[in-house]
Amino acid sequence: MRVAQFNTFPYGGAATAARRVHKTMCNKEIDSNFYYHRNSKHQITDPTFHQLEFSPPQHGILSRALKRRQYRNQQKETYRLYNEHIASRPSSSETFSMAQLPEPTTLNWKTINADIVHLHWISFFADYSSFFRSIPDAVPIVWTLHDMNAFTGGCHYSNGCGRFKFGCGSCPQVTNSHLNDVSTATFGIKQEALKGKQIHVVTPSDWMRELAIHSKVWPEQTTFQTLRLGFDLETFKPIPKDEAKRRLGIESNAIQIAFGAEDINNRRKGMRHLLKSLAQLKSDTPIECLVFGSGEIETTAEIPEIHQFGYVDSEEKQALIYSAADIVVVPSREDNQPQVGLEAMACGTPVIAFEAGGIPEYVRHGTTGFLARLGDESHLANQIKRLVENDEARQLMGQRARLMMEREFELHQQTDKHVQLYSSVTRSPSRARAA
């Protein structure tokens, strides 16, 4: 079985999950190849990773002028939509991406020649019309959704907007919003590009699956199922706290509260909620914070001392931070199944989070951590205080969290489920829409 994995970049949260699946498949002697954007700043020397060069379409002499005109028109329309609706969005806005790019992204299918296409996060990478046209209709497409973008008119998280159920338009996340704005155009392009394709949607959370099912973007025969993310539990494992602190250069005996994100200033990830909660938290127990991710925090007298580690791409160092922490807080306002919380649990550390998105599916209130009411900073502070002041509860929840990870999120177990899915869709393409 030959599998072609696609992700825009080889780094970042979605790419990390995709790479884990790909590498484990290679270890199982499955012919898996990982394709990513040719302009990526990261180059991987592993021969199963490929910076993708798109194939220029082949045309007869008489049609070349017509195709050039079509591409020029596509460029004009793409830039028009971008300039009218996206260019002036505030820099703090959540990511928004179009389905139409200025240039076609046609795959050289003779080179790829896969039995299965497995898509991960392909925003800013695939021009939908040309990309999907170059994949033969007979080839099954498994698509792991790391956010909502695949089935919306451009947003990556809808912030409660349900317009993707009807085709989008009047998008609240763009400027100059109207009925036929960029979200309508993007949704229509996606819907047309996916016609006739065998799509098998995979979601890490039940929450994301239920949202995806209700989008009108999918072909009629699309199937949906939840497959949890997989983690290497030999890398993410409990390390004695004293050892982890020593290796990180932390000499304090204070309770350590950790927060991590690819970009700590991403408003959706909720760092500002955590800081406001910590400012309200009144406890006689000394507290410090461990923070990793790109971006900077301005410390104030109202919040505990913060150890900032910057962007950490080493899983071994991440495991040290999770193990040194007594509590990890995931205050996302909307999220699929953020890996920070799961990695922390693999290291035996309980998690406190807002009751948002797919997070409650693994932060099981009173068992593996605590949940706070969405956006309620006082309630979040109270939940943090409960664990700060209860050593026994922290230890017990951390143990339960590790056991949950072993039962439900072990990497080889989850990869085997993907292989089973591959086998089923290549043997017998689905004829029914499944939940």
N, C-alpha and C positions, 0 to 999 in steps of 0.2 A: 504494500500500500504506500503510495507516494502522496505526501501531504504538503501543501504550500501554506505557510503561515504568513500573514501580512499585518504589520503594525507600522504606524507612521515613523516612529523612532525606536531605537533599541534601548532607550532609557525612559524613566518615568514609571508611574504606578501601573498603568495598563501593560506597558512593555515588560515590566518585571514579572507580572503574572504570566504573560505570553511566553517569555523566555523560559520560565520554569516548566511550563507544559512542553515546549519544544525540546528542551534538553533532556527531560525525562523520557520523552518518546524516542529520542535518539539512543538513549541508554537501553531502551527496550527493542532496539534494532528496527525501528520504524523509519522509513525514509522520509524524514521531515526536513524541510528547508524554510528558513526564516528570511523574509524580504522586508526591507525598510527603505526609507526615503534616501535618494542618492545625495541629497544635500545635508544629510545628518553630520553633525560635527563629531560624532562618535563612530569610529571604525572598529569593527570586531574582526579579529584574525581567524576565528573559527571558520572553517570552510563551509559549514552549513548556514552561515549568515551571509546575506547578499545585499549590497546597496543596489537598489533596483534602478535600472536604466529602462525607460519606457521606449517601446518600439514605435517609430514613426509609421503612420498608416501608409499602406501601399495603394496607389491610385494609377489609373491609366492617364495618358497624356491629356486627354480631353477633359478629365474630371479634376485635374490638379488645380486649375484656376478657380473652379467652383468651390473646392474644399478650402482653398486659401481664403476665399471670401467668407465661407462659413466660420472659419476659425477667427477671422478678424471681427466678424459680427459677435461671436461668442465672447471675445475679449472685451469688446465695447459694452456688451450687456453685463458682463461680470463686474467690470469696473464701475459701471453706472449704479448697479445695485449696491455694490460695496460703498461707494462714495455717498450715496443717498441715505443708506440705512445703518452702516456699520462704522465707517471711518471716524465719526464724531462721538461714538459711545464713550462714556467715562472709562478711564484706565482701570478702575476698580471693578468694572462689570465682569460678570461670569463669561466664560468663553462662548463664542458664537461662531459657527463655521458654515460655509456655503457648500452646496453639492456640486456647483459648477465652478470650475477653475479656469483661469485664462488660457491654459493649454490642455490639450487632450492627454490622458494618461493611459495609453493603450498598451496592454501587456503583450509581450512576445510569447504567445502561448506554446509555441513549438519548443521553446527553451524550458518553460515551467512544466508543462505536460503532467499535471497532478491529477490524482484520482479524487482528491478532496481539497477544497479551498477552505481554509480556516481564517476568517477575518477577526481582528481584534479592534484596535482603535485606529481608524483610517482617515480621520479628519485632517484637512490640509494636505492630503496625500493623494486621494482618489478623486478625479473628475468623474462623477458617477456615470454619466452617459457612456463615455469611451471605456472606462475601466470595466464596467459590468458587461458591456457589449463584447469585450475581448475574452470573457470567460464563457466557454460553451454551455448552453442551457442544460446539457446532460450531466454536467459536473455539479455534485451537491456542494452547497455553501453552508458551512457551520459558522455562525457569527456570535462571538462572545461580546455581550454588551457591558462595557465598563462605565458607561453613562447613558444618557437618553438620546444622544445626538442621532443615532441611526434611524430613529423613528419620529423625529420632530422636524420642524421647518428650519432648524439651525441651532436652537439652544441646546446646551449640554445638560442643563438641569432647568426644569420648567418653573420652579418656584411656585408650584401649585396650579399653574395654567394648564387647562385641559384642551387647548385648541388643536393639539396634535391628533385628537380623536376625530377631527372633522376636516383636516387639511390645512390648518394654521391660517395665517392672515391676521392683521391688526395685532402684531406681536408686541407684547409689553417690554421686550428686551432690546428693541432697536429704536433708532431715531426716525422721525417722520413716518410713524407707523400708520398703515392703512390696510384696507381689505386685500389689496393685491401687492403687498410689500415683498421684501426679500424672503420672508418666511413662506409665503404662498408659492413663490417661484421655486424655492429650494425643495419644498415638500412635493411639488408636482414633478420635478426632475427626478427625485428619488423614486417616487411611485412608478414613473415610466421606465426608469432604468432597471427596476427589479422585476418587471413583468416577465413571466415565463421562467424565472429562476427557481431552483429548488433551495429554499432558505430554511435553515434549521437554527432557530434562535436559542442561544444558551445564556442564562443570566446567573450571576453569583448569588442573587437574592430573590426570594419570592416577590418582594416588593417591586423590583424592576420587571420581573416577568409579567405581573399583573398590569403594569403600565403599558408594556410593549404590546400585549395582546390587544389592547383597545385602540391602537393606532391603525389608521387606514392606509399606511404606506406599504404594508406587506402584501405579497401575492396571496391568493386565496388558500393555497395549499401549505402555507408556512406552518411549521411546528414550533412549539415553545416548551422548554424545560429548564429547571433550575439545576445547575451543577456548581457546587461550592468551589471556591478557590482552593488551590493546594499549596501547602507549605512544607519546606524541608525542615522537619522537626529535629534533625541533627544539627542544623545551623541555628535555628531559633529554638533554644532550649534554656531552661533555668541555669543560670550561673550564680554561684554564691554571691550575695550582695556585697560583702566586704571585698571580695576579689574584683567584682565588676567596678566598684567605686575606685579601688586602687588603680586599676588599669586605665580608668578615665581621669585620674588625677583629682578625685573628689575626696576630701578629707573629713567632711562634715558628717555628723550622726543624725542630722535633721531628716524628717520624712521628705522623700523626693517625689515630686509630682511631675510627670513627663507629658509633653505634647510634641507631636511631630506631624509634618505635612511637607509635601514637595515645595509649596510656597506658603510660609506661615502667615503671609499677609492676604491670602485669599479669604475674602470675607465669609464665603460659604463654609469654610473649615472652622470658623468660630473662635479664633484666638482672642479676639476682643471680648467675647463672652467669658472666656476663661479668666482673663485679666480682671474683668469687673467682678467676677465671682470671688477671686482670690482677695481682692481689695475688701470684700465684705466679710470674708471668713475670719471669725474670731476664735482662736484656739490657743491654749497654753502650750501646745506641742509645736516645737520649731519646725518650719516648713521651708523647703527650697524647691526650685523648678529646674528641670532638664528639658531643653528645647532644641529640636533639630529641624532643619529645612532652610531653604533660601529665604532671605529677607532678614530684617532687623527689628528688634523690640526696643522701644524706649522704656527703660525701667523707671519706676517712681517709688517714693517712700511707702506707698500704700500696698505694694505687692512684695512678695518674698524675693530673696536673691535668686537670680536666674543664671544658670550655666548654659550658654549658647554654643552649640557645636557646629552651626552652619549646615550646609547641605551635606548629608551623609549618604553616600551610595554604596558603602561597604555593609553587607548584611551582617558580618561579624561584629562591626562596631555598633550597628543598630541593636543587635542582641545584647551587647554590653549595656547600652542605655536602658533598654527595657528591663534588664535584670537588676540594674542599679536602682531603678524606680520602684517605689512602693505602690504607686497608683499611676495609671495612664488615663488621661482625660481625652475624650473624643467629642468635642462640642460642635460637631457639624450641624448646620441647619437643614441640610438636605444631602443625602449621600446614598450610594449603592451598597457597598460592603467594604468600607475603608480598611486597607490592609494594616494600618498602624495598630488598630485595636486587636486584630487577629494575631499579628506578630507578637504583640505584648503578651497576649494570653498564652501563646506557645512558650513564652519565657516564664510563665507562671506568675504573671502580674495581673491583678484585677483591673477592670476598666469601668470608668464612669462616663456616661454619654447622655446627650439629649436623645429623647425618644423620636428619632427621625429616620425616614427612609428604611433601609434594610438593616440598620444597626441593631434594633431589638431582637433580630433573629440570632445574634450571637452574644450580645450583652443581655444575659438573662437575669432579670432583676432579682436580686437577693441570692443568686446562685453563682454567676461568674462576674458580677459587678452590680452597679446601681444605675438606674435610668432617672433622668430629670425631665421635667416638663419642658417641651420645646421652647427655647428662647428665654426661659425663666432663670435668670442668673442667681437669684436668691435661693431657689430650689437646688440649683447646681451646687452652690456653695454649701448648702446643708448636707447634700449627699457626699461631697468631698470630706466634709468634717466628720461624718459618720465613720468613714474608713480611716481617716487620719488618726482618730482617737481609739481605734479598735484593732490592735495588732492581730488578735486571733481571727477576726473576720477577714482581714486582708490575706492572711496565710491560707485560710480555708477556701476563700474564693479563688485565689491564685491556683491552688491545687485542682479545684474543679474546672477552672478554665483550661489548664493544661490537658486534663483528661478529655474535655470536649474537643480540643484540637486534635488529639490522637484518634478519637472516634470518627470525627466528621470532616477534618480538613487536611489529613495526611496526604502529601504530594503524590505518591505512587498510587494510592487508592483513587484519588480524583483523576489522575491521568488514565488509569484503567477505564474509568467511566467514559472519558472522552473517546478512548479507542473503541469501546463498545458502541458508542454513538456513531463513530465513523463506519464501523462494520454494518450497522443496521441501515444507514442511509445509502450505502453503496450497494447493499443487497436488494433493498426494496424501498424505493422512494415513497415517502408518505403520501397518502391520498386524502388525509383528513386534517383539519385544523385542530391541534391538540393543546390543551392547557397543561 
